[in-house]
Amino acid sequence: MTEGREVYETLDLALRIGEVLLSSGAGAADVTATMLAVTEACGVRHVAADGTFVDLTLHHQPTIDQVSALQMLMTGDPLAAQSFTVSAPSTWAKGSRSSRRSRS
């Protein structure tokens, strides 16, 4: 799976599943393992996951030469739950510090 939109949707699905598990009382290690299993089952490889009791993060970088995608869901306050996506267009120079950040 290499299409950007498909990767985004897979990461979003894994984060939502992780959020449900975390809010249901699952441990952070189980949530992290499940999010990785979801991305693997959907065909997205090279994903790193991190889960705590206040946020969930998925990081995807297909190869060292390609830009990475980061999605984070902050779950600490249910009324202020936010999802962030940080990515960089493939036209940016390698090593650039710029990024595009959008909230959803």
N, CA, C and O atoms as a GROMACS GRO file, in nm:
protein
  416
    1MET      N    1   0.085  -0.118   0.000
    1MET     CA    2   0.000   0.000   0.000
    1MET      C    3   0.089   0.123   0.000
    1MET      O    4   0.166   0.145   0.094
    2THR      N    5   0.079   0.203  -0.104
    2THR     CA    6   0.165   0.319  -0.113
    2THR      C    7   0.089   0.449  -0.131
    2THR      O    8   0.148   0.557  -0.120
    3GLU      N    9  -0.039   0.444  -0.158
    3GLU     CA   10  -0.117   0.565  -0.179
    3GLU      C   11  -0.131   0.642  -0.048
    3GLU      O   12  -0.165   0.585   0.055
    4GLY      N   13  -0.105   0.771  -0.054
    4GLY     CA   14  -0.110   0.855   0.065
    4GLY      C   15  -0.243   0.852   0.137
    4GLY      O   16  -0.248   0.844   0.260
    5ARG      N   17  -0.351   0.860   0.060
    5ARG     CA   18  -0.484   0.861   0.122
    5ARG      C   19  -0.513   0.728   0.193
    5ARG      O   20  -0.568   0.727   0.302
    6GLU      N   21  -0.476   0.618   0.131
    6GLU     CA   22  -0.498   0.488   0.192
    6GLU      C   23  -0.417   0.473   0.321
    6GLU      O   24  -0.466   0.417   0.419
    7VAL      N   25  -0.296   0.524   0.319
    7VAL     CA   26  -0.212   0.520   0.440
    7VAL      C   27  -0.277   0.604   0.549
    7VAL      O   28  -0.288   0.560   0.664
    8TYR      N   29  -0.322   0.724   0.513
    8TYR     CA   30  -0.387   0.812   0.611
    8TYR      C   31  -0.510   0.744   0.671
    8TYR      O   32  -0.529   0.745   0.793
    9GLU      N   33  -0.594   0.684   0.585
    9GLU     CA   34  -0.716   0.618   0.634
    9GLU      C   35  -0.683   0.500   0.725
    9GLU      O   36  -0.753   0.476   0.823
   10THR      N   37  -0.577   0.426   0.692
   10THR     CA   38  -0.536   0.313   0.776
   10THR      C   39  -0.487   0.361   0.911
   10THR      O   40  -0.523   0.304   1.014
   11LEU      N   41  -0.404   0.466   0.912
   11LEU     CA   42  -0.355   0.520   1.039
   11LEU      C   43  -0.471   0.574   1.122
   11LEU      O   44  -0.474   0.558   1.243
   12ASP      N   45  -0.565   0.640   1.055
   12ASP     CA   46  -0.681   0.694   1.125
   12ASP      C   47  -0.764   0.582   1.187
   12ASP      O   48  -0.807   0.593   1.301
   13LEU      N   49  -0.786   0.474   1.112
   13LEU     CA   50  -0.860   0.360   1.165
   13LEU      C   51  -0.790   0.300   1.287
   13LEU      O   52  -0.853   0.273   1.389
   14ALA      N   53  -0.658   0.281   1.276
   14ALA     CA   54  -0.583   0.224   1.388
   14ALA      C   55  -0.590   0.315   1.510
   14ALA      O   56  -0.602   0.265   1.623
   15LEU      N   57  -0.583   0.446   1.491
   15LEU     CA   58  -0.594   0.538   1.604
   15LEU      C   59  -0.732   0.532   1.668
   15LEU      O   60  -0.744   0.534   1.791
   16ARG      N   61  -0.834   0.525   1.588
   16ARG     CA   62  -0.972   0.518   1.642
   16ARG      C   63  -0.994   0.389   1.721
   16ARG      O   64  -1.056   0.390   1.827
   17ILE      N   65  -0.942   0.279   1.669
   17ILE     CA   66  -0.952   0.153   1.742
   17ILE      C   67  -0.874   0.162   1.872
   17ILE      O   68  -0.921   0.117   1.977
   18GLY      N   69  -0.755   0.221   1.866
   18GLY     CA   70  -0.675   0.240   1.987
   18GLY      C   71  -0.746   0.326   2.089
   18GLY      O   72  -0.739   0.299   2.209
   19GLU      N   73  -0.815   0.429   2.042
   19GLU     CA   74  -0.889   0.517   2.134
   19GLU      C   75  -1.002   0.442   2.205
   19GLU      O   76  -1.022   0.458   2.325
   20VAL      N   77  -1.074   0.359   2.130
   20VAL     CA   78  -1.182   0.281   2.189
   20VAL      C   79  -1.126   0.184   2.294
   20VAL      O   80  -1.181   0.171   2.404
   21LEU      N   81  -1.017   0.116   2.259
   21LEU     CA   82  -0.956   0.022   2.353
   21LEU      C   83  -0.909   0.093   2.479
   21LEU      O   84  -0.933   0.046   2.590
   22LEU      N   85  -0.842   0.207   2.462
   22LEU     CA   86  -0.789   0.282   2.576
   22LEU      C   87  -0.902   0.331   2.666
   22LEU      O   88  -0.892   0.323   2.789
   23SER      N   89  -1.009   0.382   2.605
   23SER     CA   90  -1.121   0.431   2.686
   23SER      C   91  -1.198   0.317   2.752
   23SER      O   92  -1.272   0.339   2.848
   24SER      N   93  -1.180   0.196   2.701
   24SER     CA   94  -1.246   0.078   2.760
   24SER      C   95  -1.164   0.014   2.871
   24SER      O   96  -1.207  -0.083   2.933
   25GLY      N   97  -1.045   0.068   2.895
   25GLY     CA   98  -0.964   0.019   3.005
   25GLY      C   99  -0.849  -0.072   2.966
   25GLY      O  100  -0.783  -0.127   3.053
   26ALA      N  101  -0.824  -0.089   2.836
   26ALA     CA  102  -0.712  -0.173   2.792
   26ALA      C  103  -0.580  -0.107   2.829
   26ALA      O  104  -0.572   0.016   2.837
   27GLY      N  105  -0.479  -0.186   2.852
   27GLY     CA  106  -0.347  -0.133   2.885
   27GLY      C  107  -0.279  -0.071   2.764
   27GLY      O  108  -0.309  -0.106   2.650
   28ALA      N  109  -0.188   0.021   2.790
   28ALA     CA  110  -0.119   0.092   2.682
   28ALA      C  111  -0.043  -0.005   2.591
   28ALA      O  112  -0.041   0.015   2.469
   29ALA      N  113   0.018  -0.108   2.647
   29ALA     CA  114   0.093  -0.204   2.564
   29ALA      C  115  -0.001  -0.281   2.471
   29ALA      O  116   0.033  -0.305   2.356
   30ASP      N  117  -0.118  -0.319   2.521
   30ASP     CA  118  -0.215  -0.389   2.437
   30ASP      C  119  -0.269  -0.299   2.327
   30ASP      O  120  -0.289  -0.343   2.214
   31VAL      N  121  -0.293  -0.173   2.360
   31VAL     CA  122  -0.342  -0.076   2.262
   31VAL      C  123  -0.238  -0.057   2.152
   31VAL      O  124  -0.272  -0.058   2.034
   32THR      N  125  -0.113  -0.039   2.190
   32THR     CA  126  -0.006  -0.021   2.093
   32THR      C  127   0.006  -0.142   2.001
   32THR      O  128   0.018  -0.127   1.880
   33ALA      N  129   0.004  -0.261   2.058
   33ALA     CA  130   0.015  -0.384   1.979
   33ALA      C  131  -0.102  -0.399   1.883
   33ALA      O  132  -0.084  -0.442   1.769
   34THR      N  133  -0.220  -0.364   1.928
   34THR     CA  134  -0.339  -0.374   1.842
   34THR      C  135  -0.332  -0.274   1.727
   34THR      O  136  -0.365  -0.308   1.614
   35MET      N  137  -0.289  -0.151   1.755
   35MET     CA  138  -0.277  -0.052   1.648
   35MET      C  139  -0.177  -0.099   1.542
   35MET      O  140  -0.201  -0.081   1.422
   36LEU      N  141  -0.066  -0.158   1.585
   36LEU     CA  142   0.032  -0.210   1.489
   36LEU      C  143  -0.026  -0.327   1.410
   36LEU      O  144   0.001  -0.340   1.290
   37ALA      N  145  -0.103  -0.411   1.475
   37ALA     CA  146  -0.165  -0.524   1.405
   37ALA      C  147  -0.264  -0.476   1.299
   37ALA      O  148  -0.272  -0.534   1.190
   38VAL      N  149  -0.338  -0.371   1.330
   38VAL     CA  150  -0.435  -0.315   1.234
   38VAL      C  151  -0.362  -0.260   1.112
   38VAL      O  152  -0.401  -0.287   0.999
   39THR      N  153  -0.255  -0.183   1.134
   39THR     CA  154  -0.182  -0.128   1.019
   39THR      C  155  -0.120  -0.239   0.936
   39THR      O  156  -0.119  -0.231   0.813
   40GLU      N  157  -0.068  -0.340   1.001
   40GLU     CA  158  -0.008  -0.454   0.929
   40GLU      C  159  -0.113  -0.528   0.847
   40GLU      O  160  -0.089  -0.563   0.732
   41ALA      N  161  -0.230  -0.550   0.907
   41ALA     CA  162  -0.339  -0.620   0.837
   41ALA      C  163  -0.390  -0.540   0.717
   41ALA      O  164  -0.437  -0.598   0.619
   42CYS      N  165  -0.380  -0.410   0.725
   42CYS     CA  166  -0.425  -0.324   0.614
   42CYS      C  167  -0.316  -0.303   0.509
   42CYS      O  168  -0.338  -0.235   0.410
   43GLY      N  169  -0.199  -0.360   0.531
   43GLY     CA  170  -0.093  -0.352   0.432
   43GLY      C  171   0.003  -0.237   0.447
   43GLY      O  172   0.084  -0.213   0.358
   44VAL      N  173  -0.004  -0.164   0.556
   44VAL     CA  174   0.088  -0.053   0.579
   44VAL      C  175   0.204  -0.103   0.664
   44VAL      O  176   0.185  -0.141   0.780
   45ARG      N  177   0.322  -0.102   0.608
   45ARG     CA  178   0.442  -0.150   0.677
   45ARG      C  179   0.524  -0.031   0.728
   45ARG      O  180   0.497   0.084   0.693
   46HIS      N  181   0.621  -0.059   0.809
   46HIS     CA  182   0.713   0.043   0.861
   46HIS      C  183   0.640   0.148   0.945
   46HIS      O  184   0.656   0.268   0.924
   47VAL      N  185   0.559   0.102   1.038
   47VAL     CA  186   0.484   0.190   1.127
   47VAL      C  187   0.538   0.175   1.268
   47VAL      O  188   0.565   0.064   1.314
   48ALA      N  189   0.554   0.287   1.335
   48ALA     CA  190   0.591   0.287   1.477
   48ALA      C  191   0.471   0.339   1.554
   48ALA      O  192   0.407   0.436   1.512
   49ALA      N  193   0.439   0.277   1.666
   49ALA     CA  194   0.324   0.317   1.746
   49ALA      C  195   0.368   0.346   1.888
   49ALA      O  196   0.461   0.285   1.941
   50ASP      N  197   0.300   0.442   1.949
   50ASP     CA  198   0.325   0.475   2.088
   50ASP      C  199   0.191   0.506   2.153
   50ASP      O  200   0.110   0.580   2.097
   51GLY      N  201   0.168   0.451   2.267
   51GLY     CA  202   0.042   0.475   2.336
   51GLY      C  203   0.066   0.500   2.484
   51GLY      O  204   0.135   0.423   2.551
   52THR      N  205   0.008   0.606   2.534
   52THR     CA  206   0.010   0.636   2.677
   52THR      C  207  -0.136   0.657   2.718
   52THR      O  208  -0.227   0.635   2.638
   53PHE      N  209  -0.157   0.700   2.840
   53PHE     CA  210  -0.294   0.722   2.883
   53PHE      C  211  -0.347   0.859   2.841
   53PHE      O  212  -0.464   0.889   2.868
   54VAL      N  213  -0.266   0.941   2.777
   54VAL     CA  214  -0.313   1.072   2.732
   54VAL      C  215  -0.301   1.093   2.582
   54VAL      O  216  -0.363   1.185   2.529
   55ASP      N  217  -0.224   1.011   2.511
   55ASP     CA  218  -0.217   1.026   2.367
   55ASP      C  219  -0.177   0.896   2.298
   55ASP      O  220  -0.115   0.808   2.357
   56LEU      N  221  -0.214   0.889   2.171
   56LEU     CA  222  -0.178   0.776   2.086
   56LEU      C  223  -0.109   0.834   1.963
   56LEU      O  224  -0.155   0.934   1.908
   57THR      N  225   0.001   0.773   1.921
   57THR     CA  226   0.078   0.823   1.808
   57THR      C  227   0.114   0.711   1.714
   57THR      O  228   0.154   0.603   1.757
   58LEU      N  229   0.098   0.737   1.584
   58LEU     CA  230   0.143   0.645   1.481
   58LEU      C  231   0.235   0.721   1.386
   58LEU      O  232   0.203   0.832   1.345
   59HIS      N  233   0.347   0.662   1.353
   59HIS     CA  234   0.446   0.723   1.264
   59HIS      C  235   0.474   0.625   1.151
   59HIS      O  236   0.504   0.508   1.176
   60HIS      N  237   0.465   0.673   1.028
   60HIS     CA  238   0.488   0.587   0.912
   60HIS      C  239   0.590   0.653   0.819
   60HIS      O  240   0.574   0.768   0.779
   61GLN      N  241   0.694   0.579   0.787
   61GLN     CA  242   0.792   0.624   0.689
   61GLN      C  243   0.830   0.503   0.605
   61GLN      O  244   0.906   0.417   0.651
   62PRO      N  245   0.778   0.495   0.482
   62PRO     CA  246   0.800   0.376   0.399
   62PRO      C  247   0.946   0.342   0.376
   62PRO      O  248   0.986   0.227   0.390
   63THR      N  249   1.026   0.441   0.342
   63THR     CA  250   1.171   0.421   0.324
   63THR      C  251   1.243   0.544   0.376
   63THR      O  252   1.181   0.646   0.406
   64ILE      N  253   1.374   0.532   0.388
   64ILE     CA  254   1.453   0.643   0.440
   64ILE      C  255   1.449   0.765   0.347
   64ILE      O  256   1.469   0.878   0.392
   65ASP      N  257   1.423   0.742   0.219
   65ASP     CA  258   1.421   0.851   0.122
   65ASP      C  259   1.286   0.919   0.110
   65ASP      O  260   1.277   1.027   0.051
   66GLN      N  261   1.182   0.859   0.164
   66GLN     CA  262   1.050   0.917   0.155
   66GLN      C  263   1.015   0.993   0.283
   66GLN      O  264   1.066   0.963   0.391
   67VAL      N  265   0.928   1.092   0.266
   67VAL     CA  266   0.886   1.171   0.382
   67VAL      C  267   0.798   1.087   0.472
   67VAL      O  268   0.736   0.990   0.428
   68SER      N  269   0.793   1.123   0.598
   68SER     CA  270   0.715   1.046   0.694
   68SER      C  271   0.580   1.111   0.720
   68SER      O  272   0.560   1.230   0.694
   69ALA      N  273   0.489   1.032   0.773
   69ALA     CA  274   0.357   1.079   0.815
   69ALA      C  275   0.343   1.048   0.962
   69ALA      O  276   0.380   0.940   1.008
   70LEU      N  277   0.291   1.142   1.037
   70LEU     CA  278   0.271   1.126   1.180
   70LEU      C  279   0.127   1.161   1.211
   70LEU      O  280   0.079   1.268   1.173
   71GLN      N  281   0.058   1.072   1.280
   71GLN     CA  282  -0.076   1.102   1.328
   71GLN      C  283  -0.078   1.081   1.478
   71GLN      O  284  -0.026   0.982   1.530
   72MET      N  285  -0.140   1.177   1.547
   72MET     CA  286  -0.145   1.169   1.692
   72MET      C  287  -0.286   1.204   1.737
   72MET      O  288  -0.347   1.298   1.686
   73LEU      N  289  -0.336   1.129   1.831
   73LEU     CA  290  -0.467   1.154   1.890
   73LEU      C  291  -0.446   1.178   2.038
   73LEU      O  292  -0.397   1.091   2.110
   74MET      N  293  -0.483   1.296   2.084
   74MET     CA  294  -0.468   1.331   2.225
   74MET      C  295  -0.600   1.299   2.295
   74MET      O  296  -0.704   1.357   2.262
   75THR      N  297  -0.595   1.207   2.392
   75THR     CA  298  -0.718   1.156   2.453
   75THR      C  299  -0.735   1.196   2.599
   75THR      O  300  -0.832   1.154   2.662
   76GLY      N  301  -0.646   1.275   2.653
   76GLY     CA  302  -0.649   1.307   2.796
   76GLY      C  303  -0.781   1.363   2.844
   76GLY      O  304  -0.830   1.320   2.948
   77ASP      N  305  -0.839   1.457   2.771
   77ASP     CA  306  -0.967   1.518   2.807
   77ASP      C  307  -1.066   1.485   2.696
   77ASP      O  308  -1.049   1.533   2.584
   78PRO      N  309  -1.170   1.405   2.725
   78PRO     CA  310  -1.264   1.365   2.620
   78PRO      C  311  -1.327   1.482   2.546
   78PRO      O  312  -1.359   1.470   2.427
   79LEU      N  313  -1.344   1.594   2.613
   79LEU     CA  314  -1.404   1.710   2.548
   79LEU      C  315  -1.305   1.782   2.457
   79LEU      O  316  -1.345   1.859   2.370
   80ALA      N  317  -1.177   1.758   2.478
   80ALA     CA  318  -1.076   1.827   2.400
   80ALA      C  319  -0.996   1.730   2.313
   80ALA      O  320  -0.883   1.761   2.274
   81ALA      N  321  -1.052   1.613   2.284
   81ALA     CA  322  -0.980   1.515   2.201
   81ALA      C  323  -0.952   1.576   2.065
   81ALA      O  324  -1.042   1.629   2.000
   82GLN      N  325  -0.827   1.566   2.022
   82GLN     CA  326  -0.786   1.625   1.895
   82GLN      C  327  -0.700   1.526   1.819
   82GLN      O  328  -0.629   1.445   1.878
   83SER      N  329  -0.708   1.534   1.689
   83SER     CA  330  -0.625   1.451   1.604
   83SER      C  331  -0.538   1.543   1.521
   83SER      O  332  -0.587   1.639   1.462
   84PHE      N  333  -0.409   1.515   1.516
   84PHE     CA  334  -0.315   1.595   1.439
   84PHE      C  335  -0.251   1.507   1.332
   84PHE      O  336  -0.221   1.391   1.357
   85THR      N  337  -0.231   1.564   1.216
   85THR     CA  338  -0.158   1.496   1.110
   85THR      C  339  -0.045   1.586   1.066
   85THR      O  340  -0.068   1.703   1.034
   86VAL      N  341   0.074   1.534   1.064
   86VAL     CA  342   0.190   1.611   1.019
   86VAL      C  343   0.251   1.535   0.904
   86VAL      O  344   0.282   1.416   0.916
   87SER      N  345   0.268   1.601   0.791
   87SER     CA  346   0.329   1.537   0.676
   87SER      C  347   0.403   1.642   0.595
   87SER      O  348   0.389   1.762   0.620
   88ALA      N  349   0.480   1.597   0.499
   88ALA     CA  350   0.556   1.688   0.414
   88ALA      C  351   0.540   1.644   0.270
   88ALA      O  352   0.549   1.524   0.242
   89PRO      N  353   0.517   1.737   0.178
   89PRO     CA  354   0.508   1.700   0.038
   89PRO      C  355   0.640   1.641  -0.012
   89PRO      O  356   0.748   1.675   0.038
   90SER      N  357   0.630   1.552  -0.109
   90SER     CA  358   0.750   1.485  -0.160
   90SER      C  359   0.843   1.581  -0.233
   90SER      O  360   0.957   1.546  -0.262
   91THR      N  361   0.795   1.702  -0.265
   91THR     CA  362   0.879   1.797  -0.337
   91THR      C  363   0.974   1.872  -0.245
   91THR      O  364   1.064   1.941  -0.294
   92TRP      N  365   0.957   1.862  -0.114
   92TRP     CA  366   1.045   1.933  -0.022
   92TRP      C  367   1.182   1.870  -0.021
   92TRP      O  368   1.197   1.749  -0.039
   93ALA      N  369   1.280   1.952  -0.001
   93ALA     CA  370   1.419   1.904   0.000
   93ALA      C  371   1.443   1.814   0.121
   93ALA      O  372   1.386   1.834   0.228
   94LYS      N  373   1.527   1.715   0.100
   94LYS     CA  374   1.563   1.624   0.209
   94LYS      C  375   1.627   1.706   0.321
   94LYS      O  376   1.713   1.791   0.295
   95GLY      N  377   1.587   1.680   0.442
   95GLY     CA  378   1.644   1.750   0.557
   95GLY      C  379   1.574   1.880   0.590
   95GLY      O  380   1.613   1.949   0.684
   96SER      N  381   1.470   1.916   0.516
   96SER     CA  382   1.396   2.039   0.543
   96SER      C  383   1.326   2.029   0.677
   96SER      O  384   1.278   1.922   0.714
   97ARG      N  385   1.320   2.136   0.749
   97ARG     CA  386   1.255   2.135   0.880
   97ARG      C  387   1.110   2.175   0.872
   97ARG      O  388   1.039   2.170   0.973
   98SER      N  389   1.063   2.214   0.757
   98SER     CA  390   0.925   2.257   0.741
   98SER      C  391   0.830   2.139   0.745
   98SER      O  392   0.868   2.027   0.711
   99SER      N  393   0.709   2.164   0.786
   99SER     CA  394   0.606   2.061   0.781
   99SER      C  395   0.470   2.127   0.768
   99SER      O  396   0.453   2.245   0.799
  100ARG      N  397   0.375   2.050   0.722
  100ARG     CA  398   0.239   2.098   0.712
  100ARG      C  399   0.163   2.033   0.826
  100ARG      O  400   0.171   1.912   0.845
  101ARG      N  401   0.089   2.112   0.901
  101ARG     CA  402   0.017   2.059   1.016
  101ARG      C  403  -0.130   2.094   1.000
  101ARG      O  404  -0.164   2.210   0.976
  102SER      N  405  -0.215   1.995   1.013
  102SER     CA  406  -0.358   2.021   1.003
  102SER      C  407  -0.429   1.955   1.119
  102SER      O  408  -0.388   1.849   1.166
  103ARG      N  409  -0.534   2.018   1.164
  103ARG     CA  410  -0.616   1.962   1.271
  103ARG      C  411  -0.744   1.912   1.211
  103ARG      O  412  -0.797   1.970   1.116
  104SER      N  413  -0.794   1.803   1.267
  104SER     CA  414  -0.925   1.754   1.221
  104SER      C  415  -1.011   1.722   1.340
  104SER      O  416  -1.125   1.679   1.324
   0.00000   0.00000   0.00000
